[in-house]
Amino acid sequence: MNANKIYPWYFSSGAIVLYLLFIVAPALLGIYYSFTDWNSYSSEKNFIGLEHFRTILAGDPTYLLFIKNTVLFTLVTSIAKTVLGLFLALLLVSGVKAANVHRMIIFSPQVLSFLIVGLVFKSLLDPNNGFVNVTLRSMGLDVLTQNWLGSLTWAMPSIMAVDTWKGMGYIMVLFIAGLLAIPRDYYEAASIDGAGFGQKLFRITIPMLMPTITIATVLNITYGLRVFDAVYVLTNGGPGNATDVINTAVYSSFAKGYWGLGSALSTILFVIMAIISFFIIRLMNRKVEY
Amino acid sequence: MRLRKRLASIGLNALAWLLSLVVLIPFVVIVLNSFKSDAEAKVLKLTLPEKFIFENYKIVYEQGHLGGSFFNSLLHSGASSLLLVFVVAFSAFTLSRNYSRLSKFLYFFLILGITLPLNYIPLMEVMKSMSMINSHLGMILLYTAMGIPISLFITYAFVSNIPKELDEAAIMDGCNGIKLFLRIIVPLLTSVLVTVFVLNFLSVWNEFTAPLYMLNTVEMWPMTLAVYNFFGQFSAQWNLVSADIVLTSLPVLIVFLIGQKYIVGGLTSGAVKG
């Protein structure tokens, strides 16, 4: 049987053409633009070598802050979503009533746009009349009220909390699926041997969940490094530059007309993601061909 | 012992409800607020409105460009998801069946896009050169391209699980490649293609970054941009902003409730196998 005749490669040409035009061409063009002084103030694009990269990595310290914020955001939200997701999953498979209802409620923010979630929390976290501060005040806990999105100390943690609130349901669903796949006999055998909750958790559940934990981590990291909507809607990078991440910095350099510089920032993100992707694709490959 | 077990069960149920409430309360506050008067909504509280004011929704609909942007969102989400299902079905079929080096390479090349960030500044240049900025066709094709990597990944694994003996039998009976695909494979792929459609529909509906870069006329805006702009104008009137948020989330929540099985199935596939 001649496979080329029955499964001609050009069946995939539609996907390939669209992918090349809208994803690959801009990526390559972007790398080229990173080495030019392309901006909205002149019509020429002059080749300037590594100057933008020097500005970003060694020149202006604010750019390093954006990279640091991106990494911090990724680390904190990844850990928080994984831990909370696992906790919620364990709770919901432990035989609580109406587990499906809980699962649906906790998962639901995931299907909403971050724009909607962002606006909801923008109102809830308003320093004067927002739900959080109003509730704290009505309980007499005035000391705990904060300017959540407007203060240097609290803006970043607030964004991370909102993002975790939105994303933990997805990770929970992954863990529920993973937990249900663990054969029950393991736990029965362990119970007969007299193992307690903690022993079962650390000796059976977590080791058996390792593939799910890996995928959840990968998803969290790739999402975290690319974050844009969450920061843009909640603080737009403020106060000052305190909560700017790489992608909001790309957007503001685009808006200011510094297109070459914006492309260079994108390229740095691209390189980080490409290295991580290499490992992810290998992981996925192992998954498909079992 | 039995008492302890019952207490533990009550405790766990209470905890589950507490956590669900943490997720629900923000939405409840917004929904209640959307029915309040301007003055009453000034302070966001978890109280019932003195009088339910449905007028808010009418104002929001008229001033928020919601009719037009609803249509735009529907067009972008629906058309790109349909096109995506079409191109992904074809490519998953041929790439997963054909064991050549080229098809293997093409598969990895295409799913690489799952993780790589989109570079919007040069993308604008590319789309400009094809006169696709501020155009529905441009947005639809862009969203289709953005959906290809993850959809292909999900569908590819699914096709691999269809036994190849089916193909052989069909070919013995005189099917060629395209007939085999349309008559045998596509019917078996229906459920995964529905998943791809629903997942893409939602992600395009929620998309905010691409329109922010690519669309600069109000007539072209999807609901996300319309809401963001509405918030910019009416940020002091929380009853209106809340009504706007409710109206915009409704379509998504309806799709979620209908397509729940497919959404959760699609998001977990690949994560728990192996």
Interface residues (C-beta under 8 A of the other chain):
Chain A: M1 A3 N4 K5 I6 Y7 P8 W9 F11 S12 G14 A15 I16 L18 Y19 L21 F22 I23 A25 P26 A27 L29 G30 Y33 L88 L91 L92 S94 G95 V96 K97 A99 V101 H102 M104 I105 I106 F107 S108 P109 V111 L112 S113 F114 L115 I116 L119 V120 F121 K122 S123 L124 D126 N129 G130 F131 V134 T135 W165 G169 Y170 V173 L174 A177 G178 A181 P211 T212 I215 A216 L219 T222 L225 R226 F228 D229 Y232 V233 N247 V250 Y251 F254 W259 G262 S263 S266 T267 L269 F270 M273 A274 I276 S277 I280 I281 M284 N285 R286 K287 V288 Y290
Chain B: S9 L12 N13 L15 A16 W17 L19 S20 V22 V23 L24 I25 P26 F27 V29 I30 N33 K42 V43 L44 K45 L46 F86 V87 V88 F90 S91 F93 T94 L95 R97 N98 Y99 S100 L102 S103 L106 F108 F109 L110 I111 L112 G113 I114 T115 L116 P117 L118 N119 Y120 I121 P122 L123 E125 V126 M127 M130 L141 L142 T144 A145 M146 I148 P149 L152 F153 Y156 A157 S160 D167 E168 I171 N176 G177 L180 F181 L202 W205 N206 E207 F208 T209 L212 Y213 T224 V227 Y228 F231 W238 V241 S242 I245 T248 S249 V252 L253 V255 F256 Q260 I263 V264 L267 T268 G270 A271 V272 K273 G274
